[in-house]
Amino acid sequence: MSLRVVQVNCVIDGERREPDALLDAWPTLPAVAEATAAAGADVIILVASHRAAVVSRNGIAYRFVAEPRLRAGSGPGLLPWRLAAAVRRERPDAVHFNGFDFPLHARAVCGTGVPVLVQDHKSGAGGRMAGFRRWGYARIAGAAFTAVGQAEPFRKHGQIPLEARVFAIPESSTPFRAGSRAEARSATGLSGDPALLWVGHLDANKDPLTILEAMRAALPALPGLRLWCAYATAPLMPEVERMLAADPALAGRVHLLGRLPHDRIELLCRAADFFVLGSGREGSGYALLEALACGATPIVSDIPPFRELTGNGAVGSLAPRGDPTAFADAIVRLAALPRESLRERSLDHFRSRLSFEVVGRKLVQAYRTVAAAGPG
């Protein structure tokens, strides 16, 4: 018997009012829906929206539920019972509820009597909303995080009931695919022996300064080393520029690319030997997923989601956050290994543990578990 699942999204896009435009702008929404459908679930998507509409794509129905809001911009609407009523009409076996930032909607959906699995999307457990979230998520049957350890602050604040199951499931995957490294280098101009790629904001959380210090430490052993940085925002740019201005040898090996189109990022991931990031906190790590999908070897900070995505360092290397010596040692050590073997290890790891097919299977198993256990 097919498992019937409703996936609920409460974010109302402040810029896009047409359903097709929204689905095009949020590709992971249909990608996860299609992955769970391919894994055997009968999937319906409910989306809070500016107006009611129904769209069908690849055999999946997307039902847009009209909700007014207090102010402009992205955010939840004010009529959660409309989404709850839409859930009831679908008569699902389980609900996949996206995010811990919609306590009013979560409470309403839990009130339907259907087991609810909440997928974390880089939510925070503390702050002024902590008590409201504790009330809103008090009846959920399960929660999914990229790494189980990410659930701890939510447990601490009482936002995940003690009896609720916690699952380690990436919040998404990526359609990026491997290709010829030589062709990608020719197309992008990326060079280096080895070539490091950074994709992420130049901010305190991502910690580019530690990576630059690691570069400086690794250069004596690896004079051909190059770092290529793609980023959307750069609040730490003054500090980055000061560090580079003080060290011409380092500056000549660091390339600040700025914001790039997504297809260009895919080519850079194919062209790079290693992917580096020093994050202190991540919901999952989309850039890391994209790099692995293209065969780049990760050298990233040792935080729960990166630990999970790399198989506890089974592929690439994990370094303590803020430790440039550890990052430099990892770069030098991995640079001495056969690059093609490292590339194949990254690709095999992605295909076996992180692809959309795998995410879909893990979600369907979690749905079956919470459906069998019943409502929270």
N, C-alpha and C positions, 0 to 999 in steps of 0.2 A: 504494500500500500504506500502511495507517495506521501511524503512529508510536505505539508503545506506551511509555508513560511511567509510572513509579512516583514519586510525590511522598512523601517521608519526613519525618515530624515526630517529634522525639525528646523534646520537653517533655512531662512528665507533670503534668497539672493537679492541684495540691494540694487544690483545693476541690471540683472537679466530677468525679464518678465515672461518671456516665451519659453515653454517647456523644452523645445528642441535646443534652443540656445543654452539653456541651463545644463542639459545633459552633455552637450558638447564641451562646455566649460568645466564640468566635473566628471572627467572620464572614469575615475575610479568607482563612481556610483554604479553605472551600468556594467563595468568590468567585474565587480564583485557579485552583482546580481547574476550575470551570465555564468560566472564560475560556480556559484552555488546551484544554479539550475543544471549545469552540466554534471554536477556531482550527485544529482538525483532528487533535488528538492523542487517542489512547485512553488515558484517565487512570485510575489507581488510586491511592488514598491509603492509606498505612500510618501509623498513629499509635501510638506507645508509650502504654500505658494501664495502669490498675489491673487490668483484666480483659479477656479476649478477647471480641470482639463484631464483628458485621458490620452496617453500616447503609448503606442506599442512599438517596441524595438526588439528584433531578434527573438520574437515569441514571448517577450516579457511585458506585462502591463505596468505602466507608470501612472499612478493616479495622483494628480495634484489637488490638494485640499486647500481651499481658500481660507486664509487667516489674516485678519487685520493686525497691525503693529502700532506701538506707541510712537515710534520715530523711524526716520529713514535709515537705510543701511542694512547690512546683513544682521540677522538675529532671529529669535523665535517669535512666533505670533502670540495672540492672546486668547485664542479659542481652542484649547487643547482637547476639549470634548469632541470637536469635529474629527480630529485624528483618531480619537478613541472609538467614535462611532464607526468610522471607516474600517478600523481594525475588526470590530465586531461583525460587520457585514461580510468580511472575507472569511470568517470562521477558520482561522489558522490553527495549527498545532503549536506553533511557537512564534514569538516576535523577536526580531533582531532590531534593537533600538540603538541608534548611533549617537554616542556621546553622553558624558556625565554633566553637561551644562544646561540641561533642560528639565529641571526637577518637576515643574508643573505638568509638563507633557508626560514625563515618565510615570508620575503618580496616576494620571488619567488612563494611560495605556495599561498599567498594571491592574487598574480597576476593572478591566474587561474579563479578568479571570483566566487569561492566557499566559503561560510561562514566558517571561521576558528575559532575553539575554542582551546585556548592554555591551557594546563595543567601545572601548576607550579611543578617543581621538585627541591625545595630548591635553587632556583636561587636568585641572589642578584640584586637589582635595581640600585645601585649606581656604582661608580668606573669609570675607563677610558672608559668602553664600554657603558656607559649610553646613550650617544648621538646616537651611532650606533644602540642600541636596540630600542631607540625611533623611529628611521627611520624604522627599520625592522618590528616592531610590530604595526605600525601606522594604519593598515587596518584590524586588527583582529576584529571579531564580538563578541567574548566573551572570558572569562578567568575563569579557575577553580583553586581554592586553597582549602586546607583543611579547612581553616577558612576565611571568607570574609575579616576580618581585615588585613590579610596578603597582600591584594591587595593595601593597602594604599600607601606604598613606590613606587609601580609601577605607581599608579595614579599620585603621586607627581612628578615623573620624566617623566611623559608623555608617559610611555611605554604601557599603556592601554588607548585607546581612551575613551573620556567621554561618548560616546554613547554605548560602549561595555558593555554587561551584565557580571556580576561577580557571580559565583556559588560557594557554599560551598560543595565540593566533595573531600573526601580523595583521594590521588593519587593512592592508592591501598588498598588491604586488606591482609589477611594472610590465608594460608591453615591450620594453627595450630588448633588443636581441644582439647577440654577438655577430661580428663580421670581421673582415680582414683588418688586422692592426696596421699593416703597412698602408693599405688604402686609406684608412681613417687618418693616419698621420699625414699622408699626402694631401688629403682634403682639408685638414685643419691647420696644418703647419706646426702641430705639436711635435716637440723633440725632447730629447733628454735620455741619459743612460745612468739611472732610470728616469722616467718621466712620472712625476707625481701630479695627481689631479685633486683639487679641492672644489667641492660644489656646496655652497652654503653661505649664509650671511657672514660678513666680517664683523661679528659681534662678540660680546663677552662670553655668551653661552657656547658658541662654536669654538672659540679660543684660537684664532689664527696666530697669535703671538707665540704660543707654545710650539706650533708647527714651524714657524720661522726660526725659532731658537733651535729646534731639532735639525732643520736644514743646515744651519750654520755649523752645528756640531758634526754633521755627517759629511760635509763637503771635503775635508781632508782625505777621507777614504773613497769618496765618490765625486771626483771633480767634474764629471759629466751630468751631475744631478740637476734637474730642472723642476720647478713647481709652477703649475698653471692653475689660476684661481678664477672660478666663475661665481658670481654672487649678485644678489638682487639689491641688498642694502649693505651699507658699510659704515656703521657708527664708529668703528675702531680705525677707520682709514687714517686719521692723523697719527695714531700710534704706529700703525703699519708703515706709513711713509717715513716717520722719524727713524724707525729701526733700519729701513732700507737705506736711507740717506747716510746713516752712520757706518754702513758696511757695504761699500761698492761691490765687493766680490759676491755678497749675497744678493744685492739688488740686480746684478746682471743675470741672475738665475731664477728670478721670480717674475712671473708674467701676470699682471692684474687685468683680467678680461672683462669684468663687469657683468651686466645682465646679458644673457644669450638666449636665443630661441631654444625650445625643448629639443628639436631635432639636432641642433648643434651640440647640445649636451650629450646626446646619445653617441655622436661621433667622437667626442672627447673621451667618453668612457671606454669606447673601443680602442682608442689610440693610447691611453695611459697604461703604464705598467702597474702603478699603485694608486689607490684612492686613500686620501688622508682626511681625517676630521678629528677635532679634539673636544667634542661636545660634552657638556655637563649634564644635559637633560634632553631627551628626545621622546616623542610619542612612539615612533618606530624607527624611522630613518629611511625616507624615500630615496635620498641620494645614494645611500649605501646599497639599497636594493638595486637601483639602476646600475651602479658600478659592477656589482656582482653579476648581474644579468648579461653584461657586456664582456666579462672576463677579467676586469681589473681586480687586483689583489688588495684587500682592505688592510690598512694600518690605522686603527681607530681607538678612541678612548674606551676604557673598560667600564662601561655603564650597562645596566640591565638589558635594554633593548639591543644594543650592539653585541652584547654577549650572546643573546639568543640568536640574533641574525647570523652570527659567524660560527654558530655551534660551539660556543665557549672558546673561540680562538682556533677551532679546528681548521679554518681557512683564514689565511692572513695572520694578523697579530693584533693583540689587545695591549694597550699601554695605559698605566695609571693617568688619570686626567691631570693636566698641568705639569707633567713630568717630561721635559724635552729630552733628557738623556735616554729615557726608555723609548721614546719615539725614534730618536736617532739610532739607537742600537737595533731596533726592529727594521728600520729602513736599510741599514748596512747589512744586516743578517739576511734579509730576504733578497736583497739585490745580488747576493752571491749565488742564489739558487737559479736553476734553469727557468727562464721566463715562461716558456710554453707550458711546462708542467704546472707552474703556478696558475696560469690562465685556465687550463683545463680543470684544475681543482676548484677554482671559483665557479666556473660554468656548471660543473657537476653538482656542486653544493646548491647553487641557485635552483637548478632544475629539480633536484630531489627534495628540497625543503622549503622553497620560497616562491615558486611559480604560482600563477593564478589557479592552476589546477589543484595544487596542494592546498592553497588557502581555501578553495571551495570545499574540498573534502574535509578539512579540519572544521570548517564552520558547520557543515551538515552533521558531522558527528556531534558537535556541541549542541546543535538544535535538538537532535534525537535525545541527548542526555537530559537536557532541561525539560523537554516535552514529557519524557518518561517520569521525571521527578515531580512534575506538576508545578503550579504557581508557587511563588515564594511566600 
